[in-house]
Amino acid sequence: MGFIPSEIESYAEAFSTPEPLLLKKLNRDTHAKVLRPRMLSGHLQGSLLAFISRLSKPRRILEVGTYTGYSAICLAWGLNEDGLLHTIDHNPELEDFARKYISDAGLKDKVVQHIGEAIEVIPTLDEIFDLVFIDADKENYVNYFEMIYPRLRKGGIVLADNALWGGKVVAKPEENDAETRGIIAFNEHIQRHSGVRNLLLPFRDGLMIAEKL
């Protein structure tokens, strides 16, 4: 998913540190066994998430949208020594799948999985977060951000995936297209927000990066 021609993406992957074997296996298993495998972060985006996490050395990370655990693993690799990542997903059928790979990555004590609706789970987390990755329920992006913002430390970073949504953000959305409307509303909300410094990166399907001022 994205706007980069496949041959350019392949070239970029060829000149990036190779995908770790564990993530390569997770990638393969997701495509073989799970519906909608395009939701997987994949090598380049996973590498970017890991880079950002390692550079910021977060103590607490929040992920909204676990899926099969690829992005959680990448983010958790940058955690501080006493760090913890909370990841939320509404699909209980993928819980064990993700848990296995998180455990295989040596991160079972670093990652807390929550099953339920993020809109209900987030208020129960008594944490101040350093890094947040939003990648679920596009129509709720603004709601998630507003719930998370007070729990984000000054200088903390929010990353939101699919901020270009296949290019649909530059056209008038259909009346019943709640996801596109949600992404457009989120991008506009971040752009108007006086409490962040932001960059919409045209990478893959768009990654919004917002730093709390």
N, C-alpha and C positions, 0 to 999 in steps of 0.2 A: 504494500500500500504506500503510495507516495507519488512524487513527481519526478524523481531521479530516474533516467533511463537505466534499464537493467544492466547494460554493459558498463555504465559509469559506476553503478553500485558495486558490481563485481570487481571493478578496478580498485575502488576504494577499499573493499574488503581485502583484496590482495596486498594492499600496502598499509594494512592495519595489523596490529598484533593478532595472531590467529585466535579464533573462538576456542575457549577452553573445552577440553574433551567432554566434561560433564555437561556443559551448556549445549554442546553439539548433540549429545545424546538426548537431552531434554527437548531440544528443537525438533529432532527427528521423531521422538515419541509423541510430541504434541501434534505434529502433522499426521501421524499414523493413527492416533487413537482419540483425538479430541475434535469436537466441532469448532468451526471458525478459527483455524490455526493462524490466520492472518492477524489475529489479535496479539500474537506473541511479539514481544519487543524485538527479538532477533539480534544478530551479531553487532551491527553498527550502533543501533540505539542502545543496546545493552552496554556496549563499551563506553558510550557517552555517559550513561547513567553512572557507571562505575567510576569514570573519571571525575565527574562532578562530586560524587560521594567521597572519593579519596581526597580530593582537594579541600573539601569543606570539613572532613573528619567529624561528621555528626555524632552526637550522643544519642539522639532520638530521631527516628525516621518514621513517617506515616506514609503508607501506600494505600490508595483507594483503588481496588481492582487487582486481586492477586493473580487470577487466571491460573496458569500452571506453574507459577513461581519463578519464571525466568528473570523478570525485572527485580523481584524481591531479592534474589540471590546477588544480582549485580550491585544493587544499592547497598546490601548488607556487607559486601566485601570492603566497603569504605568506612564502616563503623569504627568509632573510638573503642578502646579496650573494654570500657564498661557500657558500650552502646547496645541499643535494642531497637528493633524494627517492628512496628505494628502493621500488619497487612489485613485488609478487609475484603471479603468477597461474599456475594449473596448465594453462590452456587455450592451447596454441600457435596455435590458429586465430584468436585475437583479437589476437595480438601486433602484427601489421602495422597492423590497424585502429586500435588505441590509439596506436601509434607515430606514425602520420600526424597525428592530432589533437594529440598532444603536441608534435610538430614545428611544426605550424601555429600553435600557441599560443606559439611562441618559446621552448620549454622543453626542447629536445632535449639541451642540455648540463646541464640541471638534474635530469633524471629518468633513473634507471637501471632498466630493465625486467629482471625475473628471471622465467624460465619454469621452473616446477617446483612441487613440493609445499612449501608454506611451512614445514612441520615440518622439512624437510631444508635449505631455503635459509637460514632465519633464523640457525642456528648458524654459517654461513659469513660473515656480515656483521660485519666488525670495526669497529663504530660504536657510539657512545653517542647515543641518540635523544632529541630534545626533544619530539616529537609522533608519535603512532602512531594509525593508523586501522585497525581490524579489521573486515572485512566479507566473510568467506569461511568456509566449512566450520564451521557453527554448533556441531557436536559437538566441535570442537577449540578453541573459544574459551578455555577454561581453560588448555589446553596452550600456546596462543600467548601468553597473558598471562604465564604462568610463565616462558616462554623470554625474553620481552621485558623483564620487570620488572628483571632485573639490568643490562640494557643501557639502561635509562631513567634520565636524569639526575634528580636531586632537583628537584622542581617540574615535571618533565615530565608530559605529559598523554597518556592513552590514551582514545581514543574507540572505542566498539564499537556498530556498527549493529544494527538488528533486535532490540533488547533486550526488546521486548514481543511480538515474533513473532506478529503478527496477533491478539493477545489470548490466545494459547494458554498463556501463562505462568501464568494465573490458574486453570487447570483441570488436573486430573490427566492427564498425557500418556499416550498409548497406549504399550504395551510396545515396539513397533517404531519409535516416533517419536524417533529419535536426535537430530534437530535441536532439537526442543522441549526434550528432556531436557538437551541441551548448553547451550541458552540459560538455562534455569532454574538449572543447576549453576553457570554463569558468574556470573549475577546474585547468587546466594547466596555464591559464592566472593569476589566483590568486596566484598559487604556485610560479610563476616567478616574481611576482610584488614586487618591493623593498620597496613599501610604505605601506605594511600591514604586520600584524602578523596574521596567519590564522590557523584554525582547521577545518578539515572535520570530522564531528561527525557522526558515523554510527548509527543514530537514525531515526526510521521510514524509510523514503526513502532517508535519507542523508541530513544533514544540514551543509552548509558551513558557518563558522563564520570568518569574517575578521575585524580586528581592524586597523584603520588608524594610522600610526606611526607619 
